[in-house]
Amino acid sequence: MRTNKLNGPKTCDSVTQKTEFRKWHGKCFSKRNRAETTGSINRPSRANDIKNNRGHRMANNIQEAKLTGFAAYLPVVADDCINSYRAAYDQNRKRVYSLAFWMTDNELVAEELLADTFRRAFSMSDAPSPEAIDRAFLNQVRESVILGTLTLECGIATEILNVRGNTKRVHLERAVVQLPATERLIYLMHDGENYSHSHIAPMLGISEGESRYGLHQARLRIRELVSAMAF
């Protein structure tokens, strides 16, 4: 027994507590059953169902309209782009791959450089010019090496070596790939692709005089390397 300050003594036995608890639990259980029967628990309203269905129908109608409106236009655009890409690729791929191979000395890396070059070129234009493709190639090369700096300073030859009769192609190939990057590109573009110095110099960011000097140094260095390999 405990004493209530306001109402005096108050009894609270276990039987009374159990009885009150059962009444409260029965009321809650009855409310839950009625709610489940009427479908008011975790069930969206009919207004939401109508709204969602209307949204789905609208999205489907918009999608169908887009497909219907562009169905006749997209194939033509796709064919034109593919033909344009193919023409630019076929016209320039041999030159770009040749330059890529001599700059990397690896067939797999050269193929990756070739693909990256055309991806860059096609991202700028649907029909890039050969000069634009060359610039895209040089931008890709610049991501791995520094271009525009001449480093070769070959000395004056002190003796004449006749290497024509003993020169092998493999020696020339090994000599080319040993050139510094800028001199190598000048040599490949001028002697390999027949580019003029007025065309090479702006792409490499050097003057025409530097382009001529770089070509001269590249030829001297190739002669030195081939001579060392031949004898």
Secondary structure in CASP SS format (residue, H / E / C, confidence):
PFRMAT SS
TARGET T0000
AUTHOR 0000-0000-0000
METHOD secondary structure of the structure
MODEL  1
M C 1.00
R E 1.00
T E 1.00
N E 1.00
K C 1.00
L C 1.00
N C 1.00
G E 1.00
P E 1.00
K E 1.00
T C 1.00
C C 1.00
D C 1.00
S H 1.00
V H 1.00
T H 1.00
Q H 1.00
K H 1.00
T H 1.00
E H 1.00
F H 1.00
R H 1.00
K H 1.00
W H 1.00
H H 1.00
G H 1.00
K H 1.00
C H 1.00
F H 1.00
S H 1.00
K H 1.00
R H 1.00
N H 1.00
R H 1.00
A H 1.00
E H 1.00
T H 1.00
T H 1.00
G C 1.00
S C 1.00
I C 1.00
N C 1.00
R C 1.00
P C 1.00
S C 1.00
R H 1.00
A H 1.00
N H 1.00
D H 1.00
I H 1.00
K H 1.00
N H 1.00
N H 1.00
R H 1.00
G H 1.00
H H 1.00
R H 1.00
M H 1.00
A H 1.00
N H 1.00
N H 1.00
I H 1.00
Q H 1.00
E H 1.00
A H 1.00
K H 1.00
L H 1.00
T H 1.00
G H 1.00
F H 1.00
A C 1.00
A C 1.00
Y C 1.00
L H 1.00
P H 1.00
V H 1.00
V H 1.00
A H 1.00
D H 1.00
D H 1.00
C H 1.00
I H 1.00
N H 1.00
S H 1.00
Y H 1.00
R H 1.00
A H 1.00
A H 1.00
Y H 1.00
D H 1.00
Q H 1.00
N H 1.00
R H 1.00
K H 1.00
R H 1.00
V H 1.00
Y H 1.00
S H 1.00
L H 1.00
A H 1.00
F H 1.00
W H 1.00
M H 1.00
T H 1.00
D C 1.00
N C 1.00
E H 1.00
L H 1.00
V H 1.00
A H 1.00
E H 1.00
E H 1.00
L H 1.00
L H 1.00
A H 1.00
D H 1.00
T H 1.00
F H 1.00
R H 1.00
R H 1.00
A H 1.00
F H 1.00
S H 1.00
M H 1.00
S C 1.00
D C 1.00
A C 1.00
P C 1.00
S C 1.00
P H 1.00
E H 1.00
A H 1.00
I H 1.00
D H 1.00
R H 1.00
A H 1.00
F H 1.00
L H 1.00
N H 1.00
Q H 1.00
V H 1.00
R H 1.00
E C 1.00
S C 1.00
V C 1.00
I C 1.00
L C 1.00
G C 1.00
T C 1.00
L C 1.00
T C 1.00
L C 1.00
E C 1.00
C C 1.00
G C 1.00
I C 1.00
A C 1.00
T C 1.00
E C 1.00
I C 1.00
L C 1.00
N C 1.00
V C 1.00
R C 1.00
G C 1.00
N C 1.00
T C 1.00
K C 1.00
R H 1.00
V H 1.00
H H 1.00
L H 1.00
E H 1.00
R H 1.00
A H 1.00
V H 1.00
V H 1.00
Q C 1.00
L C 1.00
P C 1.00
A H 1.00
T H 1.00
E H 1.00
R H 1.00
L H 1.00
I H 1.00
Y H 1.00
L H 1.00
M H 1.00
H H 1.00
D H 1.00
G H 1.00
E C 1.00
N C 1.00
Y C 1.00
S C 1.00
H H 1.00
S H 1.00
H H 1.00
I H 1.00
A H 1.00
P H 1.00
M H 1.00
L H 1.00
G C 1.00
I C 1.00
S C 1.00
E H 1.00
G H 1.00
E H 1.00
S H 1.00
R H 1.00
Y H 1.00
G H 1.00
L H 1.00
H H 1.00
Q H 1.00
A H 1.00
R H 1.00
L H 1.00
R H 1.00
I H 1.00
R H 1.00
E H 1.00
L H 1.00
V H 1.00
S H 1.00
A H 1.00
M H 1.00
A H 1.00
F C 1.00
END
